Amino acid sequence: MRIAIAGGHGKIALLLTALAAGRGDDVVGIVRNPDHVADVRDLGGDAVVADLEQATAEQVAAVLAGADAVVFAAGAGPGSGAARKETVDRDAAVLVADAARIAGVVRFLQISAMGLDRTDVEPVFGAYLRAKAAAEDDLRSRDFDWTILRPGRLTDEAPSGRVTLGESVPPGDISRADVAAVLLALLDEPASAGMTLELVGGPTPIAEAVQSAMGPNTRSV
C-alpha cells in the first residue's frame, strides 16, 4: 500500500510512518520544513516539502499521485493562534481533500478530536474545535471512502495495544502510539469507510476493537 501523510513530521505521523514502513508499505510524508525530511526517511518513509498554507491543490495532488490512501495528520500545534487553527486545521484539510480528488485517491483518513461541540473552552481552543468540525463537515460532503478518527487527550506514553473505539466513547487519554496503530488498522479495514470513530485508551486489543467498532456500517454521505 502507498500511503501519503499530510503533516508528515507530526508525532502521530512519524509513528504511523514507522509502523507502515516496517511492514513494507510505501509511505510519503508531506512536511513544511526541509530539515524534517531526514527524520521521515530515517523511519523508512520518504518526504516531500510543501507548505499546506501556501501550496495549491494541484501541487499537493502531484505528491498524492499513485497513493492508495491519504492520512490528514497536520495541525497548527500548541502555541499557535486562532488564525492558524483555521489555515491549518480547517483550510489545509480542505486543500488536501481537493488534492486527493484531483489525484484520484478516494481513501482518506482524517485525524480530528473528541468534544467538538464543547463551548466551555478558552477562545483559541474554541477556534481549534470549530476548525476541526468544519474540516469534518467538508470531508463528509465528498464522495470518498473517508474515515474520521477522533482521539481523546493525547499522551506520549508507550503503546498499550489496547483501546476503546466506537462512535461514542467516554472521554479519556490515548497514547499517540496507539492512535498510529489504530490508523493503520483502519487503513486495512474497508468497512470503516463512512465512519466517525472516537478513540481512548481501554481494555480491548486494537484488532478486536476495530472489528467490534465496524458493526452495521451505513455511510452518512
N, C-alpha and C positions, 0 to 999 in steps of 0.2 A: 504494500500500500504506500502511495505517496501522499504525505500529509504536509500541508502548508500551515504554519502557525503565525498569525499576526500578533505582534508583541512578543517576538521570539526570545527576548532576553529577560522576560519576567520570570519570577521564581517558579510558578507553576509550569510555564512554557519550557523552561530548561529541564525540569523534572520529567515532563512529558517527552521531550526530545530524547533524553537518556533512555527512557523505557521503550519508546518506539524504535529507536535506532538499535537498541540492544537486542531486539527480537528480529531485526532485519528490515524494518520499514525504512523508506526513503523520506527524510524529513528536511524541510527547508523552513527556516525561520526568517521573518521579516523584522529587521532591527533598525533602529533610528541612528544609533551611534556606531561608526565604523570600528571603534575599539572593541565592540562586543562580538564581532564576527568570530574571533578566535575562540571565545567561550563556547559558542554554539558548536563549532567544529570539533572542539575537544571532547564533546559529548557524543560525537558520531553523526551530527547533522550537518547541514550546510546553512549558510545565511546570506541574505541579500539585504543591502542597505536601502531603506526607503522610509521617508518621514510621512507617516499616515496623516499628519496635519497639513501636509503640503502636496502630496502626490495626487495624481489624477487616477480615476478608476482604471483607465487604460494602462497606466504604468503598473499598477498593482496587479491587473489581470495578466500582464506578461509574466509576473512571478508565479501566479497561480496556475498558469497553463500546464496541463498534464497532471494536476493533482487529483487524487481521488476524494479528498476531503480537506476542508478548511476548518481550523480552530481559531476563533477570535479570543485571544487571551490578553489583549492590550488594555492598558488602563493608565489614567493620568498619575495615579500613585499618591501616597501620602505627602502632604505638604503643598500640593497643587491647589490652586484656587478654583472657584466655581466655574470660571470661563473654560478652563481646561477639562473639567468634567464633561462639558458639552462638546468640545472639539475632539476629545479622545474617546471617552466612554460612550458617547452618542454618535457624533459625526463620523469618527473613524470606523465604527461598526457598520454604519450605513455604507460608507465608502467601500469597505472590504466586501460587503454583500453585493454591491453593484459590480465590483470587480469579478466576483465569483460568477455572477450572471454572464458577464462578457466572456469569461474563460470557460463557461460551460460546466462549472463544478456545482453540483446540486447538494452534496452532503456538507452540512455546515453546523458545527458545534459552537455555541456561544457561552462563555462564562459570564454569568450575571451575579446576582446577590439575593440573599433572602431579605424579607422585610421591606420590599419596595414601596409598600403603602404606608410606611411609618411617617408620622408627622411630628413626633416629639424629638426632633434632632436639630443640631445646630445648622446654620444656613449652608455651609459648604457641603456637609454630608447630605443635606436635603437635595442639593443640586446633583450630587452623585447618584442618589437614588432615582431622581427624575430622569437623569440621563440613561441609566440602565433600563428603566421602564420604557423609555422611548425607543431604545435600541431593540428591546424585546418585541415591542409592537411592530416595528419595521420588519424584523425578521419573520414574524408570524404572517405578515401580509404577502410574503413571497412564496412562489411555488418551488420551494426547496425541500429536501429531506433534512429539515433542521431539528436540532435538539438544543434546548436551553438548560444549562445546569446552574443551579443557584446554591452555592456553598454557604455554610454558616461562617462564623468568625474564623478567619484563617490563622493557623499557627505554623511554626517551623519545627514542630515535634517530628520525631521519627514516624514512619508509616506504621500503622497498626494492621492494615489489610482488612479492617472490619469497619463497617459504616452503617448508617441508617439512610436509606434512599427512598424517596417517594414523591408523589405530587404535593403533599403537605406533610412536613415533619416538624416536631418541636424545635425551637431554637437551640443552638449548641455550637461547639467548636469542631473544626475539622482540620487535619494537617494538610498542608499543600501537597505533600507527597501522596496522600490518599486521594486528593482531588485529581491529581495527574493520573493515578491508576484507574479511577472511575472513568475519566475521559477516554482513556484508551479502551476500556471495556465497552463504553457506549459507541465508540467508533466501530467496534466489531459487531454491534447489535443493530441490525436494520430496523427492528421493531421499535427502537427508541425514536425513530423519526416522528416529528409532530408532537413530542412530549416536552413539557416543562417540569423539571425534577429538582427537588430540594435535597440537600446533602449535608449531613453532620456525622460526627463520629458515632459509632454504635457497635452492636454485638455481632453483626452479620458479615460473613466473608463477602468480599466485593463481588465475585462472580455470582454468588447466590443472591445478593442484594439487587444486582442489575436484573437478573432473571425474574425475581419477585416483583420488581417495580414495573415490568412490562405490562402484565395483566391484560385486560381488554384495552387495546390501544386504538383510540379513534382520533384521527388527525383533526386539529382545530383550525385548519386553514381552508 
